[in-house]
Amino acid sequence: MHLACLSSIIRSMAPPAKNRQRRQQPDDTSKAIIEQLQQDGRRPYASIGKAVGLSEAAVRQRVQKLIDSGMVQIVAVTDPQQIGFARQMMIGINVEGDLNSTVDLLVDIPEIVYVVLTAGSFDILAEAVVVDDDHLLELINDRIRKLPGVRRTETFMYLKLKKQTYNWGIA
């Protein structure tokens, strides 16, 4: 099937535009700025400006707009083990009833660092970091399983992280 035909089918299956939130797509210059920041989030604006053909002030303004829009976050990415979290895991969660109300409670748990609604065997996947097995038991047994609607959990312990990247490029 040709890409244009597939694209047309996907558009026809999507809900009407008035029911969807449409995000502003970055222009080519903003994409180039994002790519520069993905390589080094501490890169000076003057250096980025030279690479993309803008002044330092223009880059600063564009980066601030990208941050304000929620399209970009500039954060320090840590290695959980090196800062005292000996265990990292993904927790599959099955929920009875409204998923959003359970997600709203999960995102307030500090040990949970990533939450997604999924299609498949689990309704929700939550990534968590804890200091030890006792901490994990307390998180699962005393907090997650006691949330309203949580029917079942399954924990996938990370044995070794082989790849973690945030520079997947720009569509």
C-alpha positions, 0 to 999 in steps of 0.5 A: 500500500502506498504511503499516501493511501495509508495516510488518507486511511488514517486521516479518515479514521481519526476523530473530527478535528474539532474533537482533537487538540492540535499541537503546533508543529515546530518549524525547521529552525525550531527543529534544528534548535531542538536537535542541537539541544538533544546533543547537549542541553547545556550548549550555549545559545550563541553556539546554537545560533551559529549552527542554525543561523540565528542570533543568540537572543533569537535562539533564547526566545525560541527555546523559551517558547519551546519550553513554555509550549511543553514541547521541550524540557531541559533537565539533568538526566541522572543514573538512578543507581548512582544517586541511591536508587538500587532498583528500577522497574516497570510496573504493569497495572490492570484497572477496573473502571476509569483509567484517568482517575487511577493515573491521576493518583499514580503520578502523585507518587514520587517513586513513579517517574513515568506513566503511560496508558497502554493498549495490550495486556496492561492498562497502565505502565508505570516506571519506578525507582526505589532504594531497596526491596523493602521500599519496593514492597512498600510501594507496591503493597501499601500504595499502588495496590491500595489505589481505587480500581487497581485490580492487578499489578506485575513488576518487571525488574530491570537487571541492566539498562543497555540503552537510554536515549533522548535524541530520537530526532524530529519528525 
